[in-house]
Amino acid sequence: MQAVAIQKLRRGALAVAGALIAAAVAGWLVWPSGGPTLAPVPPGLSSTLELGMASGPGGATAMRETAPFAYRYQYLAGSVTDGWMSWEPNGEFVSSYIRESRAAGMTPVFSYYVLQQSVTGEGSEQAKVERGLKDPVLMARYLDGLALFFERAAASGGPLVLHLEPDLWGFAHQAANSDDAGHVAVAMPGATGQPGTLAGLAREIVAMRDRAAPNVLLAYSLSNWGTGHDFTYGHFTDAEVRVFAESEAAFYRSMGARFDLFFGEFSDRDAGYKQVVDGDHGASWWDETDFRQHAAFIGTFGRATGLRAMLWQIPFGNTLMAAMDNTRGHYQDNRVEWLLGAGSEAHLRAYTEAGVIALLFGRGADGATDARDAQRDGITNTRTTDASAIPSYSADDDGGYFRARAAAYYGAAALRVP
């Protein structure tokens, strides 16, 4: 996913309502008796909290040698004219990836990231998305591409996950200037019979899936910044975070299209990357409050929409290994430690109680930390000034920490979800 600039509040409809703030209490994370319950786990998916990671073609065997991962994910990217459909003839890439995943005992997950990359010309990411949605030729080709995906997926049999257009829904929410997806214009082909809005697009995609590939689980992408506030960077009150989640849920419901689950995000790059490369002065480092509020954001949205969650593109960085010196490929972060490190069981339970059923780890850009030797620099132990740093376990850019912790998680038996 592309880097997203810190978003500023720019629409009055999302100003934090005084009445909601006044009504909020410190314990708002706990739903009262009789409140919304967790949705069922989607059919075909595990009832334990599973792990997965980004994995390109040919990478399934290495994953299985590390731990019994349940999921592996792959971007389907590029434009509607020369993107993933041309990676192998007639979209065969999808079929190949599914076969490799199933042979290794894993459910394949695809992140479909095509719309923005199909728009030519200058402009911000949001401007490109809005321009693309209004282009009738592009939208017709876009739906043709999805039809090819569904054709390939249906032929494979078995459940798989299509994570649909990260960033699109956040940009569209801002463009709507409200919580109503019907305010976002889309050049829908007349043959679909759908209204020319984002709601019409969402309904058509669900209808296409229902007709052609019911084995595909459609995942909505929940944005951390679609409301105009980005708590990836900022610090907010519990009451404000709840308002953001409820606004996101209202926008999703306004489409009248039923997805099967949703994807939540942490950050597409390590906190050390954002500090050193992007110059955010450490704003993207999370503490206990940030993690607690993130789980609350996920849980509030999930209960309000009746969807379970997968968290994806979780950065690989850590602060423990001697390889982690905040240089290219070796940027620090604390998400893996929080989720899989010492004392992490309580953290995982907070997320499962919020409706999370899977944690998918991966980097969102070249140069960010990876759990393989992406930098081709072998075993590195360059943090020589830190006597507490742990010598690298392997040549993986993160010093081998993620793979070690993933194996330990499964070795201790995966956590059952509520």
C-alpha positions, 0 to 999 in steps of 0.5 A: 500500500502506498504511504499515506500522508498524515490526514487533517480533519477537514469536514464538519460532519466528522467533528467529534460530537460533544454529546458523544464525548460527554457520554463516553466513559473510561470503560467504553471498550467493554460492551454492556450486557445485551450489546453487539456480539462478535460475528461468526468466523467466516466459513472455511476459516480457522477458529484459532488465531492464525498467522500469515505473511507476505509470500511471493511465488515459490515462497510457500515451502520456506514458510511451512519450514518455519511454522504451520502458517495458515495464510500467505498473501500476495498483491495483485497490482498494476493497471487494468491494461498491463497489471497482474492479468499479464503476469502469466497468460490470461490471469494464470498467475492467480491459479498458480499461486492458489495451487502452490498455497494449497499444496503447502496447506495454506489459504491464499490471500490476495490484496487487489490493488489496481484502481489507483495504479490504472490512473494516468497523469499527475495528482495526489493519490486521492485525486487519482482515485476520484478521477479513476472512479469517474472514468467509464472506460477504466471502470468497465476494464476494472470490472472485467479484470475482477471477473477474470479473477473470480473465474480463476478463483472459482476453478480452484475450489476451496476458500480464499480471501480477496482483500479489495482495494486498500486505500480506496475506501479511505479516500472515498470516505473523505471524498464523500464529505459525509458517512454516505457512500452514495455521495461518491460518483462512479461511472458504473457500466449501464449493463450492471443496473447499479447506481453510479455511486461507490455503493453501486460499485460495492454491490456489483462486486459482491453480486459478481462474486455471488454469481461466479465464485462463492468460494471467495471471501470478500474483505473490506479494507478499514482505513485508519485515516478515512475519517480525516484523522490518522491515529497511526501517528496522532494521539486521541482520547478513547471517546474520539477513537470510538467516534472514528470507528462508528463513522467508518462503520456508518460509511461501510453500512451506507453501501448496502453491500455485505462483505465477509470480513474486513482488514485492519491496518497498523502501518505499512512501514516500520516505525524506524523507517518512518522516523529515519526515511520519512522524518516523522520524528517518531510519531508512528511509534506506538505505546500501550495506549495506542495498541489498546485504542487500536484494538478498540477501533477494530472491535467497535467497527467489527461489532457495528458491521457484523464482521470479523477482522484480519490485521495485515501488513504488520511491520517486521521490525523489532528493537531486540536483535543486533541486526536492527540498526535503522539502516535500509532493510533493518528498521526497528519497530515494536509490533512483532514484539507486542504481538508475539514477544514475551508476555504477548498473550494478553495482547493477543487476547485483546485483539481476539476479543475485538474480533481478530482471527488472523495476523498477517505480517509483511512490508509495504515498500522496498527498504522496509524490514523483511523476514528474509534476506531481502538486502542480500547482506547475510547475517548482520550484527551491526548494533555493536554499541548496544550490549543487550542486542541479541545476535542474529539467528539467521540472515533474515533482515530482522535477525530472524526474530519474526520466524523464531517467534512465529514458530514459538507461537505455534509451538505453544498452541494457537489461541482460540478465538471467542 
